[in-house]
């Protein structure tokens, strides 16, 4: 009897296991079916002639088309095949429609973007675009929709898990992506209430000290001679003393530089660019080459947009960093200032729908205190935003199109002339040997009351062509000289990076692409080099502290993945920072605890040593007295976390880039599947930047070089490229994360444009697009 029961039980368990396996196979088969077609032929409506998408071993598409229209169409196909979820989640976030698929977790984001009104503004703006730009956006959208509507189309895993289908792509969806970039990089308006709280706590003088000055000896990218404005023509702008911007947040960093032929071994320019952004899975950027009868363009594209944003053509190369101008203000207003309002209906999956009221003033949208935690001054009801995104803009979206049509400096300047936002510090090189720099945008000129009365003339924006020194470099540092006549911002950052870049360029009379690659992935901390002589005078009381100090004595400040010194130094600086300014900040410390590099240098090596004193202690406390105990405390806590044998610590074991997936990195089980982690060197002060937060435990990197590129105008096909994760956004693809280890090691790939399909290299996956009926 027992044997029979056990036999039946075994059959039941076996049957259940079989059902689970069959179900798993069905699910896996369905997920794998979402991988795109990359070989053979695909018949698509709206294409004018045959086009080819030839993917190389890294999944990079080489697109060959017989017209620009078909090239942008094929770019839409490639993006939809490889990054459809990224495009969908981005579009939904920017239009305030996340809660429709995510429920309550998407509601705060929806309220924010409905308030900003980017979706509605984009729907209106698309009709005012020039015909050539609107046609390019439509061709791209048609390519995206050809994939979605293809017979047998299976959406990527995210759609299947969340059980909904992608909607058709519209040209306005591309416009909203560009507007979102401008919003993300437009300035410090959202930080104004936070800064006001800091001033209330510390007072004006101490706040200025804490935020950090822009050092007098730190490089400025341009001179007045570069810009071509005589110093006596206009008076210098009236502004606060330049200070450090958000170096403690790790936002909006980037590097670029360009060398003229006088500083290269080949006699022609080399241009380098690595924009720093929040890390994500998949990567923010998508590498692509597009070849039409007009020529080739190659570089980084943004999924959702048809153009190469950063890259090179056969004649020119260009790169961007964020300038960070002050183009946004918050104004305290009353109900009487409201000029219009409308209801925004937000559908919430698995919950009750939410209706918010979007109010507007003459300057911009109102930030409702119900949803924005900004203390409103007495006598006011709201804060209202003023920004450039409410200004008419029929040019920014088309800049990418017009840049790739340029073949020299004059064409490049013409392409960017109408650029509105966000202001970017653009470097340029061409095959004739010219190098240049321009920072185009619509920047407000304010009167004595702060009211916006005009904008800086394009010709007086920061720019230069072929400067005598033979190079231009930017790293979010102060790009203009102190006597520049217009106010851009009083907040600049990137001092450590620009110093290291200038030192690297000045280290040799001429360079080649190898030395420029070494500089772009340099992981020596300029901050550590400057602070170590002071830190090494510390007098720790514990044996662990003394042993750690001995190890640091021989350290070269290289934040390498395979060494313990970077972890010792980073833990020490985190603890010492809190010990120095924690008593002054009080309850604000959790919000402001960060890697304030210029401030710490001025405290430990300059004139701000009084910050080390503590009013709660009867006698004066010197900085020297804090450094030793801080090291003791840092070693005790770090040993408890990572083991007592600190000689076995490795920076890369704790300092790893986490490329977070939206939204599944926040979901148990799914997070392990969709998130990508990569050990990385560096920190927030290195050229190869890798920011971690002081405000959370550990050293997980959330912000770094989202794209790296080196363009050699003497031999364009030797140019080098890299993105953070992989070309595919489909977790089932081998290209989902195959580039991440290479990126972490500072390696590059080539994307040559010197071949055609008549003489194609081996190993390509070739998909031929054939025009079909509408």
Secondary structure, 3 states (H helix, E strand, C coil): CHHHHHHHHHHHHHHHHHHHHHHHHHHHHHHHCCCCCCCEEEEEECCCCCEEEEECCCCCEEEECCCHHHHHHHHHHHHHHHHHHHHHHHHHHHCCCCHHHHHHHHHHHHHHHHHHCHHHHHHHHHHHCCHHHHHHHHHHHHHHHHHHCCCCCCCCHHHHHHCCCCCCCCHHHHHHHHHHHHHHCCCCHHHHHHHHHHHHHHCHHHHHHHHCECCCCCCCCCCHHHHCCCCCCCCCCCCCCCEECCCCCCCCCEEEEEECHHHECCCCCEEEEEEEEECEECCCEEEEEEEECCEEEEEEEECCCCCEEEEEECCEEEEEEECCCCCEEEEEECHHHCCEEEEEEECCCCCCCEEEEEEECCCCEEECCCCCCCCCCCCCCEEEEEEHHHCCCCCHHHHHHHHHCCCCHHHHHHHHCCCCCCCEEEEEEECCCCEEEECCCCCEEECCCCCEEEECCHHHCCEEECCCCCEEEECCCCCCCCCCCCCCCCEECCHHHHHHHHHHHHCCCCECHHHHHHHHCCCECHHHHHHHHHHCCCCCCCHHHHHHHHHHHCCCCECCCCCCHHHHHHHHHHHHHHHHHHHHHHHHHHHHCCCCHHHHHHHHHCCCHHHHCCCCCCCCCCHHHHHHHHHHHHHHHHHHHHCCCHHHCCHHHHCEEEEEECCHHHCCCHHHHHCEEEECCCCCCCCCCEEECCCCCCCCEEEEECEEEEEECCCHHHCEEEECCCCCCCCCCCCCCCCHHHHHCCCCECCCCCCCHHHCCCCCEEEEEEEECC
